Amino acid sequence: MKKQDPRERIKNFNEVALGFREDEAIKEASRCLFCKKPRCVASCPVEIDIPRFIKEIKNRRFSEAIRVIKEKNNLPGVCGRVCPQENQCEGACILNAKGAPIDIGGLERFASDWERVNVPIMSSRPHNIDFALKEEKVAIIGSGPAGLTCAGDLARMGYRVSVFEALHIAGGVLMYGIPEFRLPKEILKREIEYLIQLGVEIKTNFVIGKTLTLQEIFDDGYSAVFIGTGAGLPSFMNIPGENLNRVYSSNEFLTRVNLMKAYLFPDYDTPINIGDVVAVIGGGNTALDSARVALRLGAKKVYIVYRRSENEMPARKDEIENAKEEGVEFYMLTLPKRIFGDERGFVKGMGCIKMSLAEPDSSGRRRPVPIEGSEFFMDVDTVIMAIGQSPNPVFLRATPGLKIDKWNKIIVDPVTQATNLEGVYAGGDATSGDDTVIAAMGAGKRAAKAIDTYLSRLRKR
C-alpha cells in the first residue's frame, strides 16, 4: 500500500497510508489461495469470513465484500487501519511462510472506504434484520471498541441498546487515543453513525459512577449491563521530576491533540506546550503515536526511550518503520532514572542508565537489568510517559461488590465476559488492561452472545 512521503507527512496530520485503488485491491485479492481450512478466520478475534470477502473483491463485487465483513464486524474502517493483522489473520496466512501474506487489513479498509464513497449511510443498513423486536433494554457503559461492538451485535439481535459515554463525543480510545494520521475521525464517526442506524442510542456526557450508578441503571429498566470503561488512568514511573512542566502522560498528550484538536491551534483554543527535544518513554503503539505527533507539532528531535530491545517492542512493526522513516530516533535498552528541571520548573534533561537483557520474565520477554556505571544524561525539554494505563477508577469506586484484581481490572469469565454480579458483563481494557482494539472487540462480541443467552433464559422463567 502506498504511503505519503515521509518528508511531507511530518508536516501534516493527513492519513499516512493512502489505501488501495480498485485495480490494486483486485490484484491483491487475486493472490489469495482460498484455503479449504482458512487459518486466517480462526485467528480473527471477531470471526470475519476472510476468504469470502476477499473473493468478492477479486470478483469486483465490492458491495458484497463489505456486506460479508459487516456480518461480523461493525467497525471495518477502524479495524482495517489499526488492527494488528500481522499478529493475527495475516500472521496465520499460509502465504506468510513465504514472507508475503495477503494484505487482509488493506483489503478490509478498501471495502469500507468503497462503501463510504459509494453508499449513503442510510442505504448501508442491512435490510434482512428485524430491529428492536425484544422488550429488554441493555446498557453499555463506554463507547470504545468493546462497547460499540457489543452494542452493534445486540442491536442486530433485536435489543434496545443505550451506550453511555462520559465524554461529549462517542468513540472512547478510538477518538481520543489514536492520531488522525492513523485513524481519521470522520471514518470513526461514520461507523458510529452506522450503529445508530442499527438502532443504538448514544448518550454522551454520562459519567457512570457519578451521573448514574450501576444500580440506578437497573432501576431505570435495563435488564443487563456491559462495562467497557477502558483503561484511562495513566501510569507513571514514580521517578524524581515527574511533576515538572512539560512532563505529560500519553493520555493527556494524545487527548489534547486528537479530541481537543490541539494540532489545529489557533483555529481551536487548545495550545499544547512542547519543546524542541522530546523523549517518549515506552515501546508500544501509544508511545510511537505520541512520538510521531510530537514531530508534527514542530519538535526538532524526538526520541523513543525503551528499556528493552527493538525485538521486544510491543508496537506494530509497520508503525516502527513509519516512525523511523519520519525521523524518530530510538534509544533502546535505556531506562530513565530522573528528570531534571530548570529554575522555572521546566524539563531540561533526563538521567538514564543503560540496560542489558537477562532471562525472560512473566511476560515472556527478556528481563531488562541495569548495567552498573552506565549512567548518562539526555538533553531533552519534554517528556511523555507512555508506559501503559490501568482501568478507570471512577466507576470501580462507585460499584461496591464488583470483583476486581490487584491491578483494578474487572474479573470476568473468559468465555462469557460475565462478572460476579448478575446481569453485568465487562470487556476490553477494563478487564484486560492496555490491549489491542481488536481484542476489545472480540470481548464485546462474546459478551453480546452471553447477554442474549442470559436474557433469553430470563424470558423463559
LINLINJO-V17503 format. One record per backbone hydrogen bond with DSSP energy under -0.5 kcal/mol. NH is the residue of the N-H (numbers start at 0). CO is the residue of the C=O. E is the energy in kcal/mol with one decimal. If there is no record, write none. Layout:
nh:NH co:CO e:E
nh:NH co:CO e:E
This chain:
nh:3 co:15 e:-2.4
nh:7 co:4 e:-1.3
nh:8 co:4 e:-2.8
nh:9 co:5 e:-1.4
nh:10 co:7 e:-1.8
nh:11 co:8 e:-1.5
nh:15 co:180 e:-2.1
nh:17 co:1 e:-2.9
nh:24 co:20 e:-2.6
nh:25 co:21 e:-2.5
nh:26 co:22 e:-2.0
nh:27 co:23 e:-2.4
nh:28 co:24 e:-2.8
nh:29 co:25 e:-1.8
nh:30 co:27 e:-1.4
nh:31 co:28 e:-1.5
nh:37 co:34 e:-0.6
nh:41 co:37 e:-1.1
nh:42 co:38 e:-1.2
nh:43 co:40 e:-1.5
nh:44 co:42 e:-0.6
nh:46 co:43 e:-1.7
nh:49 co:47 e:-1.9
nh:52 co:48 e:-1.8
nh:53 co:49 e:-2.3
nh:54 co:50 e:-2.3
nh:55 co:51 e:-1.5
nh:56 co:52 e:-1.7
nh:57 co:53 e:-2.6
nh:58 co:54 e:-1.9
nh:59 co:56 e:-2.1
nh:60 co:55 e:-3.0
nh:61 co:59 e:-1.1
nh:64 co:60 e:-1.9
nh:65 co:61 e:-2.1
nh:66 co:62 e:-1.5
nh:67 co:63 e:-2.4
nh:68 co:64 e:-2.0
nh:69 co:65 e:-2.4
nh:70 co:66 e:-0.7
nh:70 co:67 e:-0.9
nh:71 co:68 e:-1.8
nh:72 co:68 e:-2.4
nh:78 co:74 e:-2.5
nh:79 co:75 e:-2.7
nh:80 co:77 e:-1.3
nh:81 co:77 e:-2.5
nh:82 co:78 e:-1.8
nh:84 co:82 e:-2.2
nh:86 co:83 e:-1.9
nh:87 co:84 e:-1.5
nh:89 co:84 e:-1.2
nh:90 co:84 e:-1.5
nh:91 co:87 e:-1.8
nh:92 co:88 e:-0.8
nh:95 co:92 e:-2.0
nh:96 co:93 e:-1.1
nh:97 co:94 e:-1.4
nh:98 co:95 e:-1.7
nh:99 co:94 e:-1.6
nh:103 co:101 e:-2.3
nh:106 co:102 e:-2.0
nh:107 co:103 e:-2.4
nh:108 co:104 e:-2.5
nh:109 co:105 e:-2.2
nh:110 co:106 e:-2.3
nh:111 co:107 e:-2.1
nh:112 co:108 e:-3.0
nh:113 co:109 e:-2.8
nh:114 co:110 e:-2.0
nh:115 co:111 e:-2.3
nh:116 co:112 e:-1.9
nh:117 co:113 e:-2.3
nh:118 co:114 e:-2.9
nh:122 co:119 e:-0.6
nh:123 co:119 e:-1.0
nh:123 co:120 e:-0.7
nh:124 co:121 e:-1.0
nh:130 co:128 e:-0.6
nh:131 co:154 e:-0.6
nh:133 co:157 e:-2.2
nh:136 co:220 e:-0.6
nh:137 co:159 e:-2.7
nh:138 co:223 e:-2.4
nh:139 co:161 e:-3.0
nh:140 co:138 e:-0.5
nh:140 co:225 e:-3.3
nh:141 co:139 e:-0.8
nh:141 co:163 e:-2.8
nh:143 co:227 e:-0.6
nh:147 co:143 e:-2.8
nh:148 co:144 e:-1.8
nh:149 co:145 e:-2.4
nh:150 co:146 e:-2.5
nh:151 co:147 e:-2.5
nh:152 co:148 e:-2.3
nh:153 co:149 e:-2.2
nh:154 co:150 e:-2.3
nh:155 co:151 e:-2.0
nh:156 co:152 e:-1.3
nh:157 co:154 e:-1.2
nh:158 co:153 e:-2.2
nh:159 co:135 e:-1.7
nh:160 co:158 e:-0.7
nh:161 co:137 e:-2.3
nh:162 co:200 e:-3.4
nh:163 co:139 e:-3.4
nh:163 co:161 e:-0.5
nh:164 co:162 e:-0.6
nh:164 co:202 e:-2.9
nh:173 co:170 e:-1.6
nh:174 co:171 e:-1.4
nh:175 co:171 e:-2.3
nh:176 co:172 e:-2.2
nh:177 co:172 e:-0.5
nh:181 co:178 e:-1.6
nh:182 co:178 e:-2.6
nh:186 co:183 e:-0.9
nh:187 co:183 e:-1.3
nh:188 co:184 e:-2.8
nh:189 co:185 e:-1.9
nh:190 co:186 e:-1.8
nh:191 co:187 e:-2.1
nh:192 co:188 e:-2.3
nh:193 co:189 e:-2.1
nh:194 co:190 e:-1.4
nh:195 co:191 e:-1.9
nh:196 co:192 e:-2.0
nh:197 co:193 e:-1.2
nh:198 co:195 e:-1.3
nh:199 co:194 e:-2.2
nh:200 co:160 e:-2.8
nh:202 co:162 e:-3.6
nh:202 co:200 e:-0.5
nh:203 co:201 e:-0.6
nh:204 co:166 e:-2.3
nh:205 co:164 e:-2.8
nh:206 co:204 e:-0.6
nh:207 co:205 e:-1.0
nh:208 co:211 e:-4.3
nh:209 co:206 e:-2.8
nh:210 co:206 e:-2.7
nh:211 co:206 e:-0.7
nh:216 co:212 e:-1.5
nh:217 co:213 e:-1.7
nh:218 co:214 e:-2.6
nh:219 co:215 e:-1.2
nh:220 co:217 e:-1.9
nh:221 co:216 e:-1.5
nh:222 co:136 e:-2.9
nh:223 co:136 e:-0.9
nh:224 co:422 e:-2.7
nh:225 co:138 e:-2.7
nh:226 co:424 e:-3.0
nh:227 co:140 e:-3.0
nh:227 co:225 e:-0.7
nh:232 co:389 e:-2.4
nh:233 co:231 e:-0.7
nh:234 co:387 e:-1.9
nh:239 co:336 e:-0.5
nh:241 co:238 e:-1.3
nh:243 co:240 e:-1.6
nh:244 co:344 e:-2.9
nh:246 co:243 e:-1.0
nh:247 co:245 e:-0.5
nh:247 co:382 e:-2.8
nh:249 co:384 e:-2.6
nh:252 co:248 e:-2.4
nh:253 co:249 e:-2.9
nh:254 co:250 e:-2.3
nh:255 co:251 e:-2.5
nh:256 co:252 e:-1.6
nh:257 co:253 e:-3.5
nh:258 co:254 e:-1.3
nh:259 co:254 e:-1.7
nh:261 co:255 e:-1.9
nh:262 co:256 e:-0.7
nh:263 co:260 e:-1.8
nh:264 co:261 e:-1.6
nh:266 co:263 e:-2.0
nh:267 co:263 e:-0.6
nh:269 co:267 e:-2.0
nh:273 co:271 e:-0.8
nh:277 co:275 e:-0.5
nh:277 co:300 e:-2.7
nh:278 co:381 e:-2.7
nh:279 co:302 e:-3.1
nh:280 co:278 e:-0.5
nh:280 co:383 e:-2.9
nh:281 co:279 e:-0.6
nh:281 co:304 e:-2.3
nh:287 co:283 e:-1.9
nh:288 co:284 e:-2.8
nh:289 co:285 e:-2.4
nh:290 co:286 e:-2.3
nh:291 co:287 e:-2.5
nh:292 co:288 e:-2.2
nh:293 co:289 e:-2.3
nh:294 co:290 e:-1.8
nh:295 co:291 e:-1.6
nh:296 co:292 e:-1.6
nh:297 co:294 e:-1.5
nh:298 co:293 e:-2.1
nh:299 co:275 e:-1.4
nh:300 co:275 e:-2.3
nh:302 co:277 e:-3.1
nh:303 co:328 e:-2.9
nh:304 co:279 e:-3.0
nh:304 co:302 e:-0.6
nh:305 co:303 e:-0.6
nh:305 co:330 e:-2.4
nh:311 co:308 e:-1.2
nh:312 co:309 e:-1.2
nh:314 co:282 e:-1.6
nh:319 co:315 e:-1.8
nh:320 co:316 e:-2.3
nh:321 co:317 e:-2.3
nh:322 co:318 e:-2.3
nh:323 co:319 e:-2.3
nh:324 co:320 e:-2.4
nh:325 co:321 e:-1.7
nh:326 co:322 e:-0.6
nh:326 co:323 e:-1.1
nh:327 co:322 e:-2.4
nh:328 co:301 e:-2.7
nh:330 co:303 e:-3.7
nh:330 co:328 e:-0.5
nh:331 co:329 e:-0.8
nh:332 co:307 e:-2.5
nh:333 co:305 e:-2.4
nh:334 co:352 e:-2.5
nh:336 co:350 e:-3.7
nh:337 co:350 e:-1.6
nh:338 co:239 e:-2.8
nh:339 co:348 e:-2.5
nh:341 co:345 e:-2.6
nh:344 co:341 e:-1.6
nh:346 co:244 e:-1.7
nh:347 co:339 e:-3.0
nh:348 co:339 e:-1.3
nh:349 co:377 e:-2.3
nh:350 co:337 e:-2.9
nh:351 co:375 e:-3.1
nh:352 co:334 e:-1.9
nh:354 co:332 e:-2.6
nh:355 co:368 e:-2.7
nh:357 co:355 e:-0.5
nh:357 co:366 e:-3.7
nh:360 co:364 e:-3.2
nh:363 co:360 e:-1.9
nh:366 co:358 e:-2.5
nh:368 co:355 e:-3.0
nh:370 co:353 e:-2.5
nh:371 co:369 e:-0.7
nh:373 co:370 e:-1.7
nh:375 co:351 e:-2.5
nh:377 co:349 e:-3.1
nh:379 co:377 e:-1.2
nh:380 co:276 e:-2.6
nh:381 co:276 e:-1.3
nh:382 co:245 e:-2.5
nh:383 co:278 e:-2.6
nh:384 co:247 e:-3.3
nh:384 co:382 e:-0.5
nh:385 co:280 e:-2.5
nh:385 co:383 e:-0.7
nh:389 co:232 e:-2.6
nh:391 co:229 e:-1.3
nh:395 co:391 e:-0.8
nh:396 co:392 e:-2.6
nh:397 co:393 e:-1.1
nh:398 co:395 e:-1.3
nh:401 co:398 e:-1.4
nh:404 co:408 e:-2.4
nh:407 co:404 e:-2.0
nh:409 co:429 e:-2.6
nh:410 co:402 e:-2.2
nh:412 co:417 e:-2.1
nh:416 co:412 e:-2.8
nh:418 co:423 e:-2.6
nh:423 co:420 e:-1.9
nh:424 co:224 e:-3.0
nh:425 co:416 e:-2.5
nh:426 co:226 e:-2.1
nh:429 co:426 e:-0.6
nh:430 co:427 e:-2.0
nh:431 co:427 e:-2.0
nh:432 co:428 e:-1.9
nh:433 co:388 e:-0.7
nh:439 co:435 e:-1.7
nh:440 co:436 e:-2.1
nh:441 co:437 e:-2.3
nh:442 co:438 e:-1.9
nh:443 co:439 e:-2.1
nh:444 co:440 e:-2.1
nh:445 co:441 e:-2.2
nh:446 co:442 e:-2.4
nh:447 co:443 e:-2.1
nh:448 co:444 e:-2.0
nh:449 co:445 e:-2.2
nh:450 co:446 e:-3.0
nh:451 co:447 e:-2.2
nh:452 co:448 e:-2.1
nh:453 co:449 e:-2.7
nh:454 co:450 e:-2.8
nh:455 co:451 e:-2.1
nh:456 co:452 e:-1.9
nh:457 co:453 e:-1.9
nh:458 co:454 e:-2.0
nh:459 co:455 e:-1.0
nh:460 co:456 e:-0.6
nh:460 co:457 e:-1.0
